[in-house]
Amino acid sequence: MTTILLVHRGDVTCMASDGQVTNGAAHTVVKARARKVQRANQGRILVGFAGGGADALALFSRFEAKIDEYQGNFERAVIELAMDWRTDRALRRLEAQMIVADGQKSFLAMGNGDLLEPDAGMPLAIGSGGNYALAAAQALIQHTELDAEQVAREAMRITADLCIYTNHEVTVERLEAGGPAT
């Protein structure tokens, strides 16, 4: 139960997440400020997860290994991870989705082996609040001049007002063309 949102605008890519972690069985909040977006490949790739926390960490470790195996080739690494995720018996049981982006390309990977690349410039979102965040981000991109980070923050604010599994503790990671931002 989370929301991850990826926004591209101009030469900037931002990935935002809320901080809420819930115990779904008990319907309780157990953490309010979790970091659900990680950096890979020396900060040049953003990775955001929705789903089980342990499953997300296992996938992140696998993705980092694929990045190393393919000498930093982001697209090849994510394709190979999606193939493994679909065919490996242990990975197939992981319940998570992930968005990965390198500042120019982005992908949505899912446990059934699906790997989707959105049209250029289109936002991506996953998690319980994903549809709210996606709709808000698309409207903001089409009808405002806000930059990528502003769009991400405002879309997440809107989402947190609507989705009970998304809180207002938003973290945004940013990439600029040519490498990681500070």
Secondary structure, DSSP 8 states (H G I E B T S, - for coil): --EEEEEEETTEEEEEE---EEETTTTEEEES----EEEETTTTEEEEEEE-HHHHHHHHHHHHHHHHHTTT-HHHHHHHHHHHHHH-HHHHT--EEEEEE-SS-EEEEETTS-EE---TT--EEEETTHHHHHHHHHHHHHH----HHHHHHHHHHHHHHH-TT--S--EEEEEETTEE--
